[in-house]
Amino acid sequence: MGFWQLTLEALRSLRANRLRSALAILGVIIGITSVVMMMATGDWMRAFIDKELSRLGRNQLLVFPAAATEGAVRTSGKRPALTLGDAEAIAQLPSVKLAAAEIRGFVQAHFGSDNENLSVLGVTPEMLSLKNWPVEQGVSFDNNDVRSGKRVLLIGAKLAKKYYAGRDPIGQSVRLDGRPYTVIGVLATEGQGLNGNDEGELMLVPITAAPSRERLLPGVVNALTVQGREGTAMSDVEMDVAELLRDRHRITGDREDDFRTIDLAGIAKAGASIAKGLQLGMGLIGAIALIVGGIGIMNIMLVSVSERVREIGIRMAIGAKPRDVLAQFLVEAVVLCILGGLAGLGLAWGAAAAISHFAHFDMPLAVRHMVVAVSFAASVGLFFGYYPARRASKLLPIECLRQD
C-alpha cells in the first residue's frame, strides 16, 4: 500500500472518530503553539535590539545619577546629580566623540482645543545626532536656543499627523503645562525605542526651556548620553568618563560613585538573555504540552488497535504483512499529529497577528517556524505512535479473526 493511500486510509479512520481525534490532538495544538510563539518572540526581540543598536550605534554609553544609600536602604534625590557642565566636560575627552544631556518629564500638552498627557524631553542639540532623530520638516534648535532658553519645540511625525493633518505644523503654538512653545520642526521618527516609548510621539525642547526644569536644581539633568570615537573600546570610554566625573564630583578614596554608567552593548546582552529566557520558558511549556499530547495520542491509538482487531486480522488474512499494518497505524498517528501541528500553527499565527495589531509591533512568522512546527508534530507522531503500531503488527491473524 502506497504512502498516499495510507494517508487517505488514516484520514478516513480519524474522520470516523472526530471528537476523539480532536481531543487527542489538543495537547499537540497547545505544544506547537507554544513552540512557534517561543521562536517568534525570541526572533522579534533580537531583531528589535539589533535594529535599535545599529541605528544608534553600539559605541554609546548612558550615564545616570546613582541612588544614595543610608545603611542598607537605597534612597534617591539626596546626592549631587549630573549637570550640563558634566556633559560639556565629557565632550572634551579624547576618547569621546559627542556627549549630550537630557531632562525627561510628563506634561499636559495643548494642541489648540485638543490636549494629551505626553512625555517631553529637554535636550541639547547633540542628542539629535546621538539618537539619530532627523528633522524631516522645518529646522532644529541650536546652542543659541539652549543658551537663551528659547521656547521652541520639535514634535514627532505621529503627533504632526494627529493634530495637524492637512495643515502646516511649523509655526503653530503648543502649550506645555500652560507655557507656550512654537513648533519649528517635525522629526522623521517612528516605532518604539529601546525605552519602549513611541518615537512618533516625541516632543523635544531646548534643555534650558524644559517644563520640568523647575523641579530640578539649576543646571541639573536627568541623564547623559556619550558616544565614543570609532576604534575606541567602550571600556576605555567608560573608564575615562568615570574618572572625569569622580574628579568633578570630588569623589575620592573608597567613596561610592554618585553616578552609574550603562553600555548599550550591555543592553543588547541583557535583551538577548531575556529573549533566551523567554524561549526556554515557553519551550518548556511547549515540551510538556507535546509530551501530554503524545501520551494522549498513544492512548487513542491503543484504543483504536483494540477496536480494530478483526479489521487487522482480515487485512493480514488477505495478504497484508506486519510491516504494512505497522505503517498503517504509524501513518495514522503522524497524520493526527500533523493536523494538530497545523492547527497549532494557525493558532500561533492568529496570536502573532493580534499582538502585532494591538501591541503595535511586528511579530511575523517565518517559513522556518512553519517547518519546525510540522517537523515537531511529525516527530511526536512517530515517537508516540510507534508502540501502538508495533503492537498491532504483532497480532496473529487467527487470533484476530476469532474476535467478535
ROKOLVO-492687 format. One record per residue (C-alpha): x, y, z; residue in three letters. Coordinates in nm, 2 decimals, m for minus. Example, Ala and Ser with C-alpha at 12.3 -4.5 7.8 and 13.67 -1.06 7.14 Angstrom:
# ROKOLVO-492687
NODE     xx     yy     zz zaba
NODE   1.23  m0.45   0.78  ALA
NODE   1.37  m0.11   0.71  SER
***
This chain:
# ROKOLVO-492687
NODE     xx     yy     zz zaba
NODE   0.00   0.00   0.00  MET
NODE   0.15   0.34  m0.11  GLY
NODE   0.21   0.63   0.12  PHE
NODE  m0.08   0.84  m0.02  TRP
NODE  m0.32   0.55   0.01  GLN
NODE  m0.21   0.50   0.37  LEU
NODE  m0.27   0.87   0.43  THR
NODE  m0.62   0.85   0.29  LEU
NODE  m0.70   0.55   0.50  GLU
NODE  m0.57   0.73   0.81  ALA
NODE  m0.79   1.04   0.73  LEU
NODE  m1.10   0.81   0.69  ARG
NODE  m1.02   0.64   1.02  SER
NODE  m0.98   0.97   1.20  LEU
NODE  m1.29   1.12   1.05  ARG
NODE  m1.49   0.82   1.18  ALA
NODE  m1.39   0.93   1.54  ASN
NODE  m1.38   1.31   1.50  ARG
NODE  m1.44   1.40   1.87  LEU
NODE  m1.19   1.15   2.00  ARG
NODE  m0.93   1.26   1.74  SER
NODE  m0.99   1.63   1.83  ALA
NODE  m0.94   1.57   2.20  LEU
NODE  m0.63   1.36   2.13  ALA
NODE  m0.45   1.64   1.94  ILE
NODE  m0.54   1.92   2.19  LEU
NODE  m0.21   1.88   2.37  GLY
NODE  m0.02   1.88   2.04  VAL
NODE  m0.20   2.21   1.94  ILE
NODE  m0.10   2.38   2.26  ILE
NODE   0.25   2.25   2.24  GLY
NODE   0.31   2.36   1.88  ILE
NODE   0.15   2.70   1.95  THR
NODE   0.40   2.75   2.24  SER
NODE   0.70   2.64   2.04  VAL
NODE   0.61   2.87   1.74  VAL
NODE   0.54   3.17   1.97  MET
NODE   0.86   3.10   2.15  MET
NODE   1.06   3.12   1.83  MET
NODE   0.88   3.42   1.70  ALA
NODE   0.92   3.61   2.03  THR
NODE   1.29   3.54   2.05  GLY
NODE   1.34   3.64   1.69  ASP
NODE   1.15   3.96   1.74  TRP
NODE   1.34   4.06   2.05  MET
NODE   1.68   4.00   1.89  ARG
NODE   1.58   4.18   1.56  ALA
NODE   1.44   4.48   1.76  PHE
NODE   1.75   4.52   1.97  ILE
NODE   1.98   4.47   1.67  ASP
NODE   1.78   4.73   1.47  LYS
NODE   1.79   4.99   1.75  GLU
NODE   2.16   4.94   1.82  LEU
NODE   2.25   4.95   1.45  SER
NODE   2.06   5.28   1.43  ARG
NODE   2.21   5.43   1.74  LEU
NODE   2.55   5.26   1.72  GLY
NODE   2.69   5.02   1.98  ARG
NODE   2.95   5.27   2.09  ASN
NODE   2.72   5.47   2.32  GLN
NODE   2.72   5.50   2.70  LEU
NODE   2.43   5.61   2.92  LEU
NODE   2.51   5.79   3.24  VAL
NODE   2.25   5.83   3.52  PHE
NODE   2.27   5.96   3.88  PRO
NODE   2.30   5.68   4.13  ALA
NODE   2.07   5.63   4.42  ALA
NODE   2.21   5.72   4.76  ALA
NODE   2.22   5.47   5.04  THR
NODE   2.15   5.51   5.41  GLU
NODE   2.26   5.19   5.59  GLY
NODE   2.11   4.91   5.38  ALA
NODE   1.83   5.13   5.23  VAL
NODE   1.87   5.29   4.89  ARG
NODE   1.72   5.64   4.87  THR
NODE   1.70   5.89   4.59  SER
NODE   1.74   6.27   4.55  GLY
NODE   2.00   6.32   4.82  LYS
NODE   2.31   6.33   4.61  ARG
NODE   2.46   6.58   4.37  PRO
NODE   2.32   6.50   4.03  ALA
NODE   2.46   6.52   3.68  LEU
NODE   2.49   6.87   3.53  THR
NODE   2.52   7.04   3.19  LEU
NODE   2.88   7.11   3.29  GLY
NODE   2.94   6.74   3.32  ASP
NODE   2.82   6.69   2.96  ALA
NODE   3.04   6.97   2.83  GLU
NODE   3.35   6.84   3.01  ALA
NODE   3.29   6.48   2.89  ILE
NODE   3.26   6.60   2.53  ALA
NODE   3.62   6.73   2.56  GLN
NODE   3.77   6.39   2.64  LEU
NODE   3.99   6.24   2.36  PRO
NODE   3.80   5.91   2.36  SER
NODE   3.46   6.08   2.33  VAL
NODE   3.30   6.20   2.00  LYS
NODE   2.98   6.35   2.14  LEU
NODE   2.81   6.40   2.47  ALA
NODE   2.45   6.52   2.53  ALA
NODE   2.23   6.58   2.83  ALA
NODE   1.86   6.54   2.88  GLU
NODE   1.57   6.62   3.12  ILE
NODE   1.27   6.40   3.09  ARG
NODE   0.92   6.47   3.22  GLY
NODE   0.55   6.44   3.15  PHE
NODE   0.33   6.74   3.07  VAL
NODE  m0.02   6.84   2.97  GLN
NODE   0.02   6.93   2.61  ALA
NODE  m0.25   7.15   2.45  HIS
NODE  m0.27   7.14   2.07  PHE
NODE  m0.53   7.41   2.02  GLY
NODE  m0.85   7.27   2.17  SER
NODE  m0.70   6.92   2.20  ASP
NODE  m0.49   6.81   2.49  ASN
NODE  m0.30   6.50   2.59  GLU
NODE  m0.05   6.39   2.86  ASN
NODE   0.28   6.33   2.68  LEU
NODE   0.64   6.28   2.76  SER
NODE   0.87   6.58   2.68  VAL
NODE   1.25   6.58   2.65  LEU
NODE   1.47   6.87   2.72  GLY
NODE   1.79   6.80   2.53  VAL
NODE   2.10   6.96   2.39  THR
NODE   2.13   6.97   2.01  PRO
NODE   2.39   6.69   2.01  GLU
NODE   2.12   6.45   2.13  MET
NODE   1.95   6.45   1.79  LEU
NODE   2.27   6.32   1.63  SER
NODE   2.33   6.07   1.90  LEU
NODE   1.98   5.92   1.88  LYS
NODE   1.96   5.96   1.50  ASN
NODE   1.64   6.18   1.52  TRP
NODE   1.65   6.36   1.18  PRO
NODE   1.42   6.66   1.12  VAL
NODE   1.21   6.60   0.81  GLU
NODE   1.03   6.93   0.81  GLN
NODE   1.14   7.27   0.94  GLY
NODE   1.46   7.32   1.14  VAL
NODE   1.61   7.20   1.47  SER
NODE   1.71   7.42   1.76  PHE
NODE   2.08   7.51   1.82  ASP
NODE   2.31   7.60   2.10  ASN
NODE   2.20   7.96   2.08  ASN
NODE   1.84   7.85   2.16  ASP
NODE   1.98   7.65   2.46  VAL
NODE   2.17   7.94   2.59  ARG
NODE   1.87   8.17   2.57  SER
NODE   1.62   7.91   2.69  GLY
NODE   1.40   7.97   2.39  LYS
NODE   1.06   7.80   2.39  ARG
NODE   1.08   7.62   2.06  VAL
NODE   0.95   7.26   2.00  LEU
NODE   1.02   6.96   1.78  LEU
NODE   0.74   6.71   1.75  ILE
NODE   0.73   6.35   1.62  GLY
NODE   0.57   6.26   1.29  ALA
NODE   0.28   6.08   1.46  LYS
NODE   0.18   6.39   1.66  LEU
NODE   0.21   6.61   1.34  ALA
NODE  m0.03   6.38   1.15  LYS
NODE  m0.26   6.35   1.45  LYS
NODE  m0.31   6.72   1.53  TYR
NODE  m0.21   6.90   1.21  TYR
NODE  m0.35   6.68   0.94  ALA
NODE  m0.38   6.89   0.62  GLY
NODE  m0.21   7.19   0.79  ARG
NODE   0.15   7.30   0.82  ASP
NODE   0.26   7.24   1.19  PRO
NODE   0.56   7.48   1.15  ILE
NODE   0.49   7.80   1.35  GLY
NODE   0.19   7.65   1.54  GLN
NODE   0.18   7.72   1.92  SER
NODE   0.16   7.43   2.17  VAL
NODE   0.11   7.49   2.54  ARG
NODE   0.31   7.26   2.77  LEU
NODE   0.19   7.28   3.13  ASP
NODE   0.05   7.62   3.04  GLY
NODE   0.36   7.76   2.87  ARG
NODE   0.35   7.85   2.50  PRO
NODE   0.61   7.68   2.27  TYR
NODE   0.64   7.73   1.90  THR
NODE   0.68   7.43   1.67  VAL
NODE   0.99   7.47   1.45  ILE
NODE   1.03   7.12   1.32  GLY
NODE   0.89   6.77   1.27  VAL
NODE   1.10   6.46   1.34  LEU
NODE   1.12   6.17   1.10  ALA
NODE   1.08   5.92   1.38  THR
NODE   0.85   5.61   1.41  GLU
NODE   0.81   5.30   1.61  GLY
NODE   0.92   5.21   1.96  GLN
NODE   1.26   5.29   2.10  GLY
NODE   1.47   5.08   2.34  LEU
NODE   1.29   5.25   2.63  ASN
NODE   0.95   5.13   2.50  GLY
NODE   0.83   5.48   2.41  ASN
NODE   0.67   5.56   2.08  ASP
NODE   0.92   5.78   1.89  GLU
NODE   0.65   5.91   1.67  GLY
NODE   0.52   6.10   1.97  GLU
NODE   0.85   6.26   2.07  LEU
NODE   0.85   6.62   2.19  MET
NODE   1.19   6.79   2.21  LEU
NODE   1.27   7.13   2.36  VAL
NODE   1.60   7.30   2.44  PRO
NODE   1.71   7.16   2.78  ILE
NODE   1.71   7.51   2.94  THR
NODE   1.34   7.55   2.84  ALA
NODE   1.22   7.21   2.96  ALA
NODE   0.89   7.24   3.15  PRO
NODE   1.02   7.00   3.42  SER
NODE   1.34   7.20   3.49  ARG
NODE   1.17   7.39   3.78  GLU
NODE   1.17   7.06   3.97  ARG
NODE   1.55   7.03   3.94  LEU
NODE   1.83   7.24   4.07  LEU
NODE   1.97   7.49   3.81  PRO
NODE   2.19   7.31   3.55  GLY
NODE   2.10   6.96   3.68  VAL
NODE   1.99   6.70   3.43  VAL
NODE   1.84   6.35   3.44  ASN
NODE   2.09   6.16   3.22  ALA
NODE   2.38   6.19   2.98  LEU
NODE   2.44   6.01   2.65  THR
NODE   2.80   5.96   2.55  VAL
NODE   2.93   5.84   2.21  GLN
NODE   3.28   5.70   2.19  GLY
NODE   3.51   5.77   1.90  ARG
NODE   3.54   5.50   1.63  GLU
NODE   3.81   5.25   1.72  GLY
NODE   3.80   5.32   2.09  THR
NODE   3.70   5.04   2.32  ALA
NODE   3.38   5.13   2.52  MET
NODE   3.56   5.00   2.83  SER
NODE   3.82   5.28   2.79  ASP
NODE   3.54   5.54   2.73  VAL
NODE   3.36   5.42   3.04  GLU
NODE   3.68   5.44   3.24  MET
NODE   3.76   5.80   3.11  ASP
NODE   3.40   5.92   3.19  VAL
NODE   3.41   5.76   3.54  ALA
NODE   3.75   5.92   3.62  GLU
NODE   3.63   6.26   3.50  LEU
NODE   3.30   6.25   3.69  LEU
NODE   3.47   6.13   4.01  ARG
NODE   3.71   6.42   3.98  ASP
NODE   3.44   6.68   3.91  ARG
NODE   3.22   6.55   4.19  HIS
NODE   3.51   6.53   4.43  ARG
NODE   3.48   6.16   4.49  ILE
NODE   3.80   6.03   4.65  THR
NODE   3.92   5.71   4.80  GLY
NODE   3.66   5.44   4.87  ASP
NODE   3.36   5.67   4.85  ARG
NODE   3.08   5.53   4.64  GLU
NODE   3.02   5.69   4.29  ASP
NODE   2.72   5.92   4.27  ASP
NODE   2.66   5.81   3.91  PHE
NODE   2.62   5.49   3.72  ARG
NODE   2.70   5.40   3.36  THR
NODE   2.53   5.16   3.12  ILE
NODE   2.69   5.04   2.80  ASP
NODE   2.44   4.99   2.52  LEU
NODE   2.62   4.67   2.42  ALA
NODE   2.53   4.55   2.77  GLY
NODE   2.17   4.63   2.70  ILE
NODE   2.20   4.41   2.39  ALA
NODE   2.34   4.12   2.60  LYS
NODE   2.06   4.17   2.86  ALA
NODE   1.80   4.17   2.59  GLY
NODE   1.95   3.85   2.44  ALA
NODE   1.94   3.69   2.78  SER
NODE   1.58   3.79   2.83  ILE
NODE   1.49   3.65   2.49  ALA
NODE   1.67   3.33   2.57  LYS
NODE   1.49   3.30   2.90  GLY
NODE   1.15   3.36   2.73  LEU
NODE   1.23   3.10   2.47  GLN
NODE   1.34   2.84   2.73  LEU
NODE   1.03   2.91   2.94  GLY
NODE   0.79   2.88   2.65  MET
NODE   0.98   2.59   2.51  GLY
NODE   0.94   2.41   2.84  LEU
NODE   0.56   2.47   2.83  ILE
NODE   0.56   2.35   2.47  GLY
NODE   0.76   2.04   2.56  ALA
NODE   0.53   1.95   2.84  ILE
NODE   0.22   2.00   2.63  ALA
NODE   0.37   1.79   2.35  LEU
NODE   0.45   1.51   2.59  ILE
NODE   0.10   1.52   2.73  VAL
NODE  m0.04   1.53   2.37  GLY
NODE   0.18   1.25   2.27  GLY
NODE   0.07   1.03   2.56  ILE
NODE  m0.29   1.11   2.46  GLY
NODE  m0.23   1.01   2.11  ILE
NODE  m0.06   0.68   2.22  MET
NODE  m0.37   0.60   2.43  ASN
NODE  m0.61   0.68   2.14  ILE
NODE  m0.40   0.46   1.91  MET
NODE  m0.40   0.18   2.16  LEU
NODE  m0.78   0.20   2.18  VAL
NODE  m0.80   0.21   1.80  SER
NODE  m0.59  m0.10   1.78  VAL
NODE  m0.82  m0.29   2.03  SER
NODE  m1.13  m0.18   1.84  GLU
NODE  m1.00  m0.28   1.50  ARG
NODE  m0.85  m0.62   1.58  VAL
NODE  m1.09  m0.80   1.34  ARG
NODE  m1.00  m0.55   1.07  GLU
NODE  m0.63  m0.62   1.12  ILE
NODE  m0.69  m0.99   1.11  GLY
NODE  m0.88  m0.96   0.77  ILE
NODE  m0.60  m0.75   0.62  ARG
NODE  m0.34  m1.00   0.72  MET
NODE  m0.55  m1.29   0.60  ALA
NODE  m0.57  m1.15   0.25  ILE
NODE  m0.20  m1.08   0.23  GLY
NODE  m0.11  m0.78   0.43  ALA
NODE   0.23  m0.81   0.60  LYS
NODE   0.31  m0.70   0.96  PRO
NODE   0.51  m0.40   0.82  ARG
NODE   0.20  m0.29   0.63  ASP
NODE  m0.01  m0.29   0.95  VAL
NODE   0.28  m0.11   1.13  LEU
NODE   0.29   0.15   0.85  ALA
NODE  m0.09   0.20   0.85  GLN
NODE  m0.11   0.28   1.23  PHE
NODE   0.21   0.48   1.23  LEU
NODE   0.08   0.70   0.95  VAL
NODE  m0.24   0.75   1.13  GLU
NODE  m0.05   0.87   1.44  ALA
NODE   0.17   1.10   1.23  VAL
NODE  m0.13   1.24   1.04  VAL
NODE  m0.31   1.30   1.37  LEU
NODE  m0.01   1.50   1.50  CYS
NODE   0.04   1.69   1.18  ILE
NODE  m0.32   1.80   1.19  LEU
NODE  m0.26   1.92   1.54  GLY
NODE   0.06   2.09   1.43  GLY
NODE  m0.12   2.28   1.15  LEU
NODE  m0.40   2.38   1.40  ALA
NODE  m0.13   2.50   1.64  GLY
NODE   0.04   2.69   1.37  LEU
NODE  m0.29   2.86   1.28  GLY
NODE  m0.34   2.95   1.64  LEU
NODE   0.01   3.09   1.67  ALA
NODE  m0.04   3.29   1.35  TRP
NODE  m0.36   3.44   1.50  GLY
NODE  m0.19   3.52   1.83  ALA
NODE   0.10   3.69   1.65  ALA
NODE  m0.14   3.89   1.43  ALA
NODE  m0.33   4.00   1.74  ALA
NODE  m0.01   4.10   1.92  ILE
NODE   0.11   4.29   1.61  SER
NODE  m0.22   4.47   1.59  HIS
NODE  m0.29   4.56   1.95  PHE
NODE   0.06   4.59   2.09  ALA
NODE   0.18   4.79   1.78  HIS
NODE   0.49   4.59   1.70  PHE
NODE   0.55   4.34   1.42  ASP
NODE   0.59   3.97   1.51  MET
NODE   0.59   3.79   1.18  PRO
NODE   0.61   3.41   1.15  LEU
NODE   0.89   3.29   0.92  ALA
NODE   0.89   2.99   0.69  VAL
NODE   1.13   2.81   0.93  ARG
NODE   0.87   2.85   1.21  HIS
NODE   0.62   2.66   1.00  MET
NODE   0.88   2.39   0.91  VAL
NODE   0.98   2.34   1.27  VAL
NODE   0.61   2.32   1.38  ALA
NODE   0.53   2.05   1.12  VAL
NODE   0.86   1.86   1.20  SER
NODE   0.79   1.87   1.57  PHE
NODE   0.44   1.74   1.52  ALA
NODE   0.55   1.46   1.29  ALA
NODE   0.83   1.36   1.54  SER
NODE   0.57   1.34   1.82  VAL
NODE   0.35   1.12   1.60  GLY
NODE   0.64   0.89   1.51  LEU
NODE   0.76   0.86   1.87  PHE
NODE   0.43   0.80   2.04  PHE
NODE   0.26   0.62   1.76  GLY
NODE   0.53   0.35   1.72  TYR
NODE   0.43   0.14   2.02  TYR
NODE   0.06   0.10   1.93  PRO
NODE   0.16   0.04   1.56  ALA
NODE   0.41  m0.22   1.66  ARG
NODE   0.16  m0.39   1.89  ARG
NODE  m0.09  m0.40   1.60  ALA
NODE   0.17  m0.55   1.37  SER
NODE   0.25  m0.83   1.62  LYS
NODE  m0.11  m0.96   1.63  LEU
NODE  m0.17  m1.31   1.48  LEU
NODE  m0.44  m1.33   1.21  PRO
NODE  m0.61  m1.64   1.35  ILE
NODE  m0.65  m1.48   1.69  GLU
NODE  m0.78  m1.16   1.54  CYS
NODE  m1.04  m1.34   1.33  LEU
NODE  m1.17  m1.51   1.64  ARG
NODE  m1.26  m1.17   1.79  GLN
NODE  m1.63  m1.07   1.77  ASP
***
